Amino acid sequence: MPAPAPQPMPPIDTPPLEQPPQPAWAPEPPQGDPPPGPAESPVQDPPPHF
């Protein structure tokens, strides 16, 4: 009988676990991951042009 009680707990943790990964992807790009890539390209272009 006590087994069915803990069962509902796991399913509740599954939905929240999936939610964090989605929002984490959005904040990661703005953090500075994508900026360093594209920023390095344009930064290297100006030096050679000068």
Backbone atoms as SQL, in Angstrom:
CREATE TABLE atoms (id INTEGER PRIMARY KEY, chain TEXT, resi INTEGER, resn TEXT, atom TEXT, x REAL, y REAL, z REAL);
INSERT INTO atoms VALUES
  (1, 'A', 1, 'MET', 'N', 0.844, -1.216, 0.000),
  (2, 'A', 1, 'MET', 'CA', 0.000, 0.000, 0.000),
  (3, 'A', 1, 'MET', 'C', 0.882, 1.270, 0.000),
  (4, 'A', 2, 'PRO', 'N', 1.975, 1.246, 0.762),
  (5, 'A', 2, 'PRO', 'CA', 2.847, 2.455, 0.852),
  (6, 'A', 2, 'PRO', 'C', 3.600, 2.664, -0.466),
  (7, 'A', 3, 'ALA', 'N', 3.643, 1.648, -1.289),
  (8, 'A', 3, 'ALA', 'CA', 4.387, 1.764, -2.563),
  (9, 'A', 3, 'ALA', 'C', 3.693, 2.758, -3.505),
  (10, 'A', 4, 'PRO', 'N', 2.383, 2.712, -3.628),
  (11, 'A', 4, 'PRO', 'CA', 1.647, 3.617, -4.541),
  (12, 'A', 4, 'PRO', 'C', 1.838, 5.080, -4.150),
  (13, 'A', 5, 'ALA', 'N', 2.052, 5.352, -2.901),
  (14, 'A', 5, 'ALA', 'CA', 2.201, 6.757, -2.445),
  (15, 'A', 5, 'ALA', 'C', 3.479, 7.364, -3.036),
  (16, 'A', 6, 'PRO', 'N', 4.605, 6.680, -2.935),
  (17, 'A', 6, 'PRO', 'CA', 5.889, 7.226, -3.456),
  (18, 'A', 6, 'PRO', 'C', 5.886, 7.284, -4.985),
  (19, 'A', 7, 'GLN', 'N', 5.064, 6.479, -5.623),
  (20, 'A', 7, 'GLN', 'CA', 5.029, 6.463, -7.104),
  (21, 'A', 7, 'GLN', 'C', 4.672, 7.845, -7.675),
  (22, 'A', 8, 'PRO', 'N', 3.673, 8.494, -7.120),
  (23, 'A', 8, 'PRO', 'CA', 3.243, 9.815, -7.627),
  (24, 'A', 8, 'PRO', 'C', 4.354, 10.850, -7.481),
  (25, 'A', 9, 'MET', 'N', 5.253, 10.625, -6.568),
  (26, 'A', 9, 'MET', 'CA', 6.345, 11.611, -6.347),
  (27, 'A', 9, 'MET', 'C', 7.286, 11.667, -7.570),
  (28, 'A', 10, 'PRO', 'N', 7.743, 10.531, -8.071),
  (29, 'A', 10, 'PRO', 'CA', 8.669, 10.502, -9.231),
  (30, 'A', 10, 'PRO', 'C', 8.103, 11.237, -10.445),
  (31, 'A', 11, 'PRO', 'N', 6.850, 10.991, -10.803),
  (32, 'A', 11, 'PRO', 'CA', 6.239, 11.663, -11.969),
  (33, 'A', 11, 'PRO', 'C', 6.246, 13.178, -11.800),
  (34, 'A', 12, 'ILE', 'N', 6.111, 13.632, -10.582),
  (35, 'A', 12, 'ILE', 'CA', 6.078, 15.101, -10.340),
  (36, 'A', 12, 'ILE', 'C', 7.480, 15.690, -10.579),
  (37, 'A', 13, 'ASP', 'N', 8.494, 14.890, -10.264),
  (38, 'A', 13, 'ASP', 'CA', 9.883, 15.400, -10.434),
  (39, 'A', 13, 'ASP', 'C', 10.267, 15.393, -11.921),
  (40, 'A', 14, 'THR', 'N', 9.616, 14.532, -12.695),
  (41, 'A', 14, 'THR', 'CA', 9.974, 14.434, -14.124),
  (42, 'A', 14, 'THR', 'C', 9.629, 15.727, -14.881),
  (43, 'A', 15, 'PRO', 'N', 8.440, 16.251, -14.718),
  (44, 'A', 15, 'PRO', 'CA', 8.034, 17.476, -15.440),
  (45, 'A', 15, 'PRO', 'C', 8.946, 18.659, -15.110),
  (46, 'A', 16, 'PRO', 'N', 9.249, 18.876, -13.839),
  (47, 'A', 16, 'PRO', 'CA', 10.097, 20.023, -13.441),
  (48, 'A', 16, 'PRO', 'C', 11.513, 19.850, -13.990),
  (49, 'A', 17, 'LEU', 'N', 11.966, 18.621, -14.071),
  (50, 'A', 17, 'LEU', 'CA', 13.348, 18.388, -14.564),
  (51, 'A', 17, 'LEU', 'C', 13.430, 18.792, -16.041),
  (52, 'A', 18, 'GLU', 'N', 12.341, 18.538, -16.766),
  (53, 'A', 18, 'GLU', 'CA', 12.350, 18.880, -18.207),
  (54, 'A', 18, 'GLU', 'C', 12.254, 20.394, -18.405),
  (55, 'A', 19, 'GLN', 'N', 11.603, 21.062, -17.481),
  (56, 'A', 19, 'GLN', 'CA', 11.417, 22.521, -17.625),
  (57, 'A', 19, 'GLN', 'C', 12.748, 23.280, -17.481),
  (58, 'A', 20, 'PRO', 'N', 13.572, 22.924, -16.516),
  (59, 'A', 20, 'PRO', 'CA', 14.844, 23.642, -16.281),
  (60, 'A', 20, 'PRO', 'C', 15.747, 23.628, -17.520),
  (61, 'A', 21, 'PRO', 'N', 15.883, 22.489, -18.197),
  (62, 'A', 21, 'PRO', 'CA', 16.744, 22.420, -19.399),
  (63, 'A', 21, 'PRO', 'C', 16.293, 23.406, -20.475),
  (64, 'A', 22, 'GLN', 'N', 14.992, 23.568, -20.635),
  (65, 'A', 22, 'GLN', 'CA', 14.490, 24.483, -21.688),
  (66, 'A', 22, 'GLN', 'C', 14.911, 25.928, -21.400),
  (67, 'A', 23, 'PRO', 'N', 14.629, 26.421, -20.201),
  (68, 'A', 23, 'PRO', 'CA', 14.965, 27.812, -19.838),
  (69, 'A', 23, 'PRO', 'C', 16.482, 27.994, -19.762),
  (70, 'A', 24, 'ALA', 'N', 17.184, 26.944, -19.411),
  (71, 'A', 24, 'ALA', 'CA', 18.656, 27.054, -19.279),
  (72, 'A', 24, 'ALA', 'C', 19.266, 27.344, -20.663),
  (73, 'A', 25, 'TRP', 'N', 18.665, 26.809, -21.698),
  (74, 'A', 25, 'TRP', 'CA', 19.224, 27.037, -23.053),
  (75, 'A', 25, 'TRP', 'C', 19.115, 28.514, -23.444),
  (76, 'A', 26, 'ALA', 'N', 18.000, 29.132, -23.042),
  (77, 'A', 26, 'ALA', 'CA', 17.778, 30.549, -23.413),
  (78, 'A', 26, 'ALA', 'C', 18.782, 31.450, -22.681),
  (79, 'A', 27, 'PRO', 'N', 18.938, 31.280, -21.378),
  (80, 'A', 27, 'PRO', 'CA', 19.852, 32.143, -20.601),
  (81, 'A', 27, 'PRO', 'C', 21.306, 31.866, -20.975),
  (82, 'A', 28, 'GLU', 'N', 21.608, 30.681, -21.444),
  (83, 'A', 28, 'GLU', 'CA', 23.016, 30.360, -21.779),
  (84, 'A', 28, 'GLU', 'C', 23.533, 31.237, -22.932),
  (85, 'A', 29, 'PRO', 'N', 22.792, 31.331, -24.027),
  (86, 'A', 29, 'PRO', 'CA', 23.231, 32.156, -25.174),
  (87, 'A', 29, 'PRO', 'C', 23.479, 33.608, -24.776),
  (88, 'A', 30, 'PRO', 'N', 22.554, 34.222, -24.052),
  (89, 'A', 30, 'PRO', 'CA', 22.701, 35.638, -23.651),
  (90, 'A', 30, 'PRO', 'C', 23.824, 35.800, -22.636),
  (91, 'A', 31, 'GLN', 'N', 24.149, 34.736, -21.927),
  (92, 'A', 31, 'GLN', 'CA', 25.196, 34.833, -20.885),
  (93, 'A', 31, 'GLN', 'C', 26.507, 35.322, -21.517),
  (94, 'A', 32, 'GLY', 'N', 26.850, 34.766, -22.651),
  (95, 'A', 32, 'GLY', 'CA', 28.110, 35.203, -23.291),
  (96, 'A', 32, 'GLY', 'C', 28.717, 34.040, -24.062),
  (97, 'A', 33, 'ASP', 'N', 27.967, 32.951, -24.251),
  (98, 'A', 33, 'ASP', 'CA', 28.518, 31.802, -24.992),
  (99, 'A', 33, 'ASP', 'C', 28.573, 32.121, -26.490),
  (100, 'A', 34, 'PRO', 'N', 27.440, 32.506, -27.082),
  (101, 'A', 34, 'PRO', 'CA', 27.383, 32.828, -28.510),
  (102, 'A', 34, 'PRO', 'C', 28.097, 34.137, -28.832),
  (103, 'A', 35, 'PRO', 'N', 28.046, 35.124, -27.952),
  (104, 'A', 35, 'PRO', 'CA', 28.697, 36.424, -28.201),
  (105, 'A', 35, 'PRO', 'C', 30.195, 36.264, -28.444),
  (106, 'A', 36, 'PRO', 'N', 30.883, 35.433, -27.674),
  (107, 'A', 36, 'PRO', 'CA', 32.337, 35.263, -27.843),
  (108, 'A', 36, 'PRO', 'C', 32.669, 34.737, -29.241),
  (109, 'A', 37, 'GLY', 'N', 31.857, 33.836, -29.763),
  (110, 'A', 37, 'GLY', 'CA', 32.114, 33.262, -31.102),
  (111, 'A', 37, 'GLY', 'C', 32.018, 34.337, -32.177),
  (112, 'A', 38, 'PRO', 'N', 30.850, 34.945, -32.339),
  (113, 'A', 38, 'PRO', 'CA', 30.638, 35.969, -33.376),
  (114, 'A', 38, 'PRO', 'C', 31.464, 37.216, -33.095),
  (115, 'A', 39, 'ALA', 'N', 31.708, 37.504, -31.847),
  (116, 'A', 39, 'ALA', 'CA', 32.462, 38.727, -31.486),
  (117, 'A', 39, 'ALA', 'C', 33.926, 38.544, -31.918),
  (118, 'A', 40, 'GLU', 'N', 34.426, 37.334, -31.799),
  (119, 'A', 40, 'GLU', 'CA', 35.845, 37.105, -32.164),
  (120, 'A', 40, 'GLU', 'C', 36.046, 37.290, -33.681),
  (121, 'A', 41, 'SER', 'N', 35.061, 36.879, -34.449),
  (122, 'A', 41, 'SER', 'CA', 35.176, 36.975, -35.920),
  (123, 'A', 41, 'SER', 'C', 35.299, 38.447, -36.345),
  (124, 'A', 42, 'PRO', 'N', 34.361, 39.292, -35.918),
  (125, 'A', 42, 'PRO', 'CA', 34.367, 40.718, -36.292),
  (126, 'A', 42, 'PRO', 'C', 35.580, 41.426, -35.694),
  (127, 'A', 43, 'VAL', 'N', 36.018, 40.971, -34.553),
  (128, 'A', 43, 'VAL', 'CA', 37.173, 41.634, -33.890),
  (129, 'A', 43, 'VAL', 'C', 38.444, 41.361, -34.691),
  (130, 'A', 44, 'GLN', 'N', 38.542, 40.172, -35.247),
  (131, 'A', 44, 'GLN', 'CA', 39.762, 39.822, -36.011),
  (132, 'A', 44, 'GLN', 'C', 39.755, 40.538, -37.374),
  (133, 'A', 45, 'ASP', 'N', 38.558, 40.829, -37.870),
  (134, 'A', 45, 'ASP', 'CA', 38.457, 41.484, -39.197),
  (135, 'A', 45, 'ASP', 'C', 39.025, 42.907, -39.157),
  (136, 'A', 46, 'PRO', 'N', 38.664, 43.688, -38.141),
  (137, 'A', 46, 'PRO', 'CA', 39.113, 45.092, -38.045),
  (138, 'A', 46, 'PRO', 'C', 40.639, 45.198, -37.979),
  (139, 'A', 47, 'PRO', 'N', 41.304, 44.382, -37.187),
  (140, 'A', 47, 'PRO', 'CA', 42.779, 44.469, -37.069),
  (141, 'A', 47, 'PRO', 'C', 43.465, 44.325, -38.430),
  (142, 'A', 48, 'PRO', 'N', 43.129, 43.288, -39.207),
  (143, 'A', 48, 'PRO', 'CA', 43.767, 43.084, -40.523),
  (144, 'A', 48, 'PRO', 'C', 43.446, 44.231, -41.480),
  (145, 'A', 49, 'HIS', 'N', 42.252, 44.771, -41.377),
  (146, 'A', 49, 'HIS', 'CA', 41.860, 45.882, -42.276),
  (147, 'A', 49, 'HIS', 'C', 42.717, 47.114, -41.991),
  (148, 'A', 50, 'PHE', 'N', 42.972, 47.333, -40.698),
  (149, 'A', 50, 'PHE', 'CA', 43.753, 48.521, -40.324),
  (150, 'A', 50, 'PHE', 'C', 45.150, 48.399, -40.915);
